[in-house]
């Protein structure tokens, strides 16, 4: 009988903890990095008026593009095929 009481007590503690976590799930603060990246992905590229290749890109795309160029990634499928030859 004692063992059964322990199981019931343990199950009720687990259920209570689960309900507490579910209730407080929505109260968590949003991730600042995710908000920042979302913000960058919505604003237009600041260099769009200077560089024709930047037209239609967002700030995040522009950052990635600059990084790819700095590291020497090919810009097009044709450049990829030329590198493979």
Z-matrix of the N, CA and C atoms (Angstrom, degrees):
N
C 1 1.452
C 2 1.524 1 111.51
N 3 1.351 2 116.66 1 -36.95
C 4 1.454 3 119.94 2 179.81
C 5 1.524 4 111.89 3 -65.24
N 6 1.312 5 116.66 4 -39.68
C 7 1.450 6 121.45 5 -179.39
C 8 1.530 7 110.36 6 -63.37
N 9 1.309 8 116.88 7 -38.26
C 10 1.458 9 121.18 8 179.56
C 11 1.535 10 110.38 9 -65.36
N 12 1.328 11 117.55 10 -38.93
C 13 1.458 12 120.96 11 178.32
C 14 1.528 13 110.68 12 -64.09
N 15 1.326 14 116.37 13 -37.52
C 16 1.457 15 119.45 14 178.47
C 17 1.534 16 111.18 15 -65.21
N 18 1.323 17 116.34 16 -41.39
C 19 1.463 18 119.73 17 178.11
C 20 1.527 19 111.41 18 -63.70
N 21 1.320 20 116.98 19 -42.85
C 22 1.464 21 121.03 20 179.41
C 23 1.531 22 109.43 21 -64.24
N 24 1.331 23 116.60 22 -43.13
C 25 1.457 24 120.44 23 179.18
C 26 1.532 25 110.60 24 -63.90
N 27 1.303 26 117.71 25 -45.00
C 28 1.463 27 121.66 26 179.55
C 29 1.518 28 112.15 27 -63.39
N 30 1.324 29 115.94 28 -41.35
C 31 1.464 30 120.04 29 178.82
C 32 1.520 31 110.83 30 -65.47
N 33 1.325 32 117.01 31 -39.25
C 34 1.467 33 119.26 32 -179.95
C 35 1.529 34 110.88 33 -69.22
N 36 1.324 35 117.65 34 -36.46
C 37 1.466 36 120.15 35 176.69
C 38 1.525 37 110.06 36 -64.75
N 39 1.311 38 117.59 37 -43.77
C 40 1.460 39 120.81 38 178.38
C 41 1.527 40 112.00 39 -63.80
N 42 1.311 41 116.62 40 -41.27
C 43 1.463 42 120.32 41 178.76
C 44 1.524 43 110.23 42 -65.17
N 45 1.317 44 117.41 43 -42.08
C 46 1.460 45 120.71 44 178.40
C 47 1.517 46 111.89 45 -63.90
N 48 1.319 47 116.96 46 -41.63
C 49 1.465 48 120.60 47 178.09
C 50 1.525 49 110.66 48 -64.68
N 51 1.320 50 116.45 49 -40.01
C 52 1.464 51 120.22 50 177.98
C 53 1.513 52 112.05 51 -63.12
N 54 1.324 53 116.77 52 -44.10
C 55 1.461 54 120.14 53 178.06
C 56 1.525 55 111.25 54 -64.22
N 57 1.317 56 116.98 55 -39.36
C 58 1.460 57 121.17 56 178.82
C 59 1.529 58 110.47 57 -62.30
N 60 1.335 59 116.61 58 -43.49
C 61 1.458 60 120.16 59 179.65
C 62 1.521 61 111.91 60 -66.95
N 63 1.319 62 117.42 61 -39.27
C 64 1.457 63 120.19 62 178.10
C 65 1.522 64 111.58 63 -65.76
N 66 1.309 65 116.31 64 -37.35
C 67 1.463 66 120.61 65 -179.06
C 68 1.530 67 110.60 66 -67.60
N 69 1.322 68 116.93 67 -39.36
C 70 1.457 69 120.83 68 -177.17
C 71 1.522 70 113.81 69 -90.06
N 72 1.308 71 118.04 70 3.41
C 73 1.458 72 121.61 71 -178.87
C 74 1.526 73 111.56 72 -63.08
N 75 1.324 74 117.63 73 -40.93
C 76 1.453 75 121.73 74 -177.38
C 77 1.522 76 112.72 75 -76.40
N 78 1.307 77 118.71 76 -14.19
C 79 1.458 78 121.84 77 -176.62
C 80 1.527 79 112.98 78 -88.23
N 81 1.311 80 117.37 79 0.58
C 82 1.457 81 120.49 80 -179.78
C 83 1.518 82 110.15 81 -67.97
N 84 1.334 83 115.56 82 148.85
C 85 1.453 84 120.35 83 177.07
C 86 1.524 85 109.44 84 -74.67
N 87 1.328 86 117.02 85 143.96
C 88 1.465 87 119.02 86 179.07
C 89 1.523 88 110.83 87 -68.44
N 90 1.306 89 115.34 88 154.20
C 91 1.457 90 122.23 89 -178.94
C 92 1.535 91 109.26 90 -73.26
N 93 1.332 92 118.97 91 119.34
C 94 1.464 93 120.25 92 -176.93
C 95 1.530 94 112.94 93 -65.67
N 96 1.327 95 117.92 94 -33.26
C 97 1.464 96 119.68 95 178.74
C 98 1.524 97 110.98 96 -65.97
N 99 1.331 98 115.92 97 -41.38
C 100 1.465 99 120.00 98 179.33
C 101 1.532 100 110.82 99 -64.74
N 102 1.323 101 116.73 100 -40.21
C 103 1.462 102 120.18 101 177.71
C 104 1.524 103 110.93 102 -63.86
N 105 1.333 104 116.65 103 -42.25
C 106 1.466 105 121.18 104 -179.06
C 107 1.525 106 110.71 105 -64.03
N 108 1.332 107 116.89 106 -44.73
C 109 1.465 108 120.02 107 -179.99
C 110 1.521 109 111.24 108 -66.22
N 111 1.323 110 117.44 109 -36.13
C 112 1.458 111 120.65 110 176.64
C 113 1.521 112 109.88 111 -64.60
N 114 1.321 113 115.98 112 -41.07
C 115 1.464 114 120.69 113 177.86
C 116 1.525 115 110.52 114 -62.03
N 117 1.328 116 117.19 115 -44.36
C 118 1.460 117 120.66 116 179.11
C 119 1.521 118 111.82 117 -64.88
N 120 1.308 119 116.81 118 -32.70
C 121 1.464 120 120.61 119 -177.09
C 122 1.523 121 112.47 120 -80.02
N 123 1.319 122 118.10 121 -6.17
C 124 1.466 123 120.69 122 179.75
C 125 1.529 124 112.35 123 -103.10
N 126 1.328 125 117.53 124 -30.14
C 127 1.468 126 120.78 125 -178.83
C 128 1.522 127 110.62 126 -79.60
N 129 1.330 128 115.07 127 147.01
C 130 1.457 129 119.81 128 178.99
C 131 1.513 130 110.92 129 -74.74
N 132 1.309 131 115.56 130 156.44
C 133 1.459 132 121.68 131 -179.27
C 134 1.527 133 110.13 132 -63.59
N 135 1.328 134 118.08 133 135.03
C 136 1.462 135 119.94 134 179.96
C 137 1.530 136 112.96 135 -71.95
N 138 1.331 137 118.04 136 -18.15
C 139 1.463 138 121.47 137 -178.75
C 140 1.523 139 112.72 138 -97.50
N 141 1.314 140 117.93 139 12.24
C 142 1.465 141 120.54 140 -176.22
C 143 1.527 142 111.70 141 -64.55
N 144 1.318 143 117.99 142 -31.94
C 145 1.467 144 119.43 143 -179.57
C 146 1.534 145 112.04 144 -80.40
N 147 1.332 146 118.58 145 -16.74
C 148 1.467 147 122.41 146 -178.43
C 149 1.527 148 112.71 147 -97.74
N 150 1.320 149 116.60 148 -35.74
C 151 1.464 150 121.64 149 -173.90
C 152 1.530 151 109.28 150 -119.23
N 153 1.321 152 117.86 151 118.78
C 154 1.476 153 118.98 152 -178.77
C 155 1.531 154 113.91 153 -63.43
N 156 1.344 155 117.34 154 -23.64
C 157 1.467 156 119.97 155 178.40
C 158 1.520 157 112.18 156 -73.84
N 159 1.331 158 117.40 157 -16.03
C 160 1.465 159 121.75 158 -178.12
C 161 1.532 160 112.79 159 -89.82
N 162 1.314 161 117.70 160 -7.84
C 163 1.469 162 120.88 161 -178.01
C 164 1.524 163 109.50 162 -63.96
N 165 1.317 164 116.49 163 127.90
C 166 1.456 165 122.04 164 179.06
C 167 1.513 166 114.01 165 90.31
N 168 1.330 167 118.13 166 -3.81
C 169 1.465 168 121.04 167 179.65
C 170 1.525 169 110.59 168 -92.48
N 171 1.305 170 115.33 169 154.00
C 172 1.459 171 120.41 170 173.26
C 173 1.529 172 108.72 171 -91.92
N 174 1.332 173 116.44 172 174.78
C 175 1.465 174 119.62 173 178.58
C 176 1.527 175 111.01 174 -60.81
N 177 1.318 176 116.32 175 -40.76
C 178 1.465 177 120.01 176 -179.75
C 179 1.531 178 110.88 177 -65.28
N 180 1.334 179 116.58 178 -42.45
C 181 1.463 180 120.13 179 177.28
C 182 1.526 181 110.67 180 -62.56
N 183 1.329 182 116.15 181 -38.60
C 184 1.459 183 120.82 182 179.29
C 185 1.529 184 110.88 183 -64.43
N 186 1.327 185 116.98 184 -40.47
C 187 1.463 186 121.02 185 178.05
C 188 1.533 187 110.05 186 -63.33
N 189 1.341 188 115.98 187 -46.11
C 190 1.465 189 119.31 188 179.05
C 191 1.528 190 111.03 189 -63.51
N 192 1.310 191 116.82 190 -39.36
C 193 1.465 192 121.09 191 -179.63
C 194 1.526 193 110.02 192 -63.02
N 195 1.333 194 116.92 193 -44.22
C 196 1.464 195 120.39 194 178.93
C 197 1.531 196 110.55 195 -62.83
N 198 1.325 197 116.31 196 -38.39
C 199 1.456 198 120.69 197 179.18
C 200 1.528 199 110.99 198 -66.49
N 201 1.322 200 116.47 199 -41.64
C 202 1.467 201 120.00 200 179.77
C 203 1.521 202 110.49 201 -65.14
N 204 1.324 203 116.98 202 -40.69
C 205 1.461 204 119.72 203 179.69
C 206 1.523 205 110.96 204 -66.67
N 207 1.331 206 116.74 205 -39.17
C 208 1.463 207 120.20 206 179.64
C 209 1.523 208 111.01 207 -64.99
N 210 1.316 209 117.20 208 -32.29
C 211 1.461 210 121.06 209 -179.32
C 212 1.521 211 113.04 210 -91.11
N 213 1.329 212 116.85 211 -2.33
C 214 1.452 213 120.89 212 175.23
C 215 1.512 214 115.55 213 81.59
N 216 1.332 215 118.62 214 24.18
C 217 1.456 216 119.87 215 175.96
C 218 1.524 217 109.79 216 -70.23
N 219 1.319 218 117.89 217 142.18
C 220 1.463 219 120.17 218 178.23
C 221 1.529 220 111.46 219 -66.01
N 222 1.332 221 115.73 220 146.33
C 223 1.462 222 120.51 221 -175.68
C 224 1.523 223 113.09 222 -88.30
N 225 1.297 224 118.23 223 -23.73
C 226 1.455 225 119.91 224 -174.42
C 227 1.525 226 110.74 225 -139.27
N 228 1.305 227 114.66 226 171.48
C 229 1.463 228 120.87 227 177.41
C 230 1.525 229 110.26 228 -65.63
N 231 1.332 230 116.27 229 -35.68
C 232 1.463 231 120.34 230 179.47
C 233 1.529 232 110.84 231 -63.00
N 234 1.342 233 117.05 232 -42.38
C 235 1.458 234 119.98 233 178.11
C 236 1.530 235 111.29 234 -65.00
N 237 1.333 236 116.27 235 -36.08
C 238 1.480 237 119.39 236 176.05
C 239 1.523 238 110.67 237 -61.72
N 240 1.348 239 116.22 238 -44.53
C 241 1.465 240 119.52 239 -179.15
C 242 1.525 241 110.88 240 -66.72
N 243 1.341 242 117.45 241 -35.55
C 244 1.460 243 120.23 242 178.35
C 245 1.530 244 110.69 243 -65.87
N 246 1.318 245 117.03 244 -36.08
C 247 1.463 246 120.63 245 179.38
C 248 1.516 247 112.29 246 -69.53
N 249 1.323 248 117.44 247 -30.25
C 250 1.457 249 121.79 248 -179.15
C 251 1.523 250 112.04 249 -75.37
N 252 1.323 251 118.69 250 -20.34
C 253 1.472 252 121.26 251 -177.58
C 254 1.496 253 111.87 252 -74.68
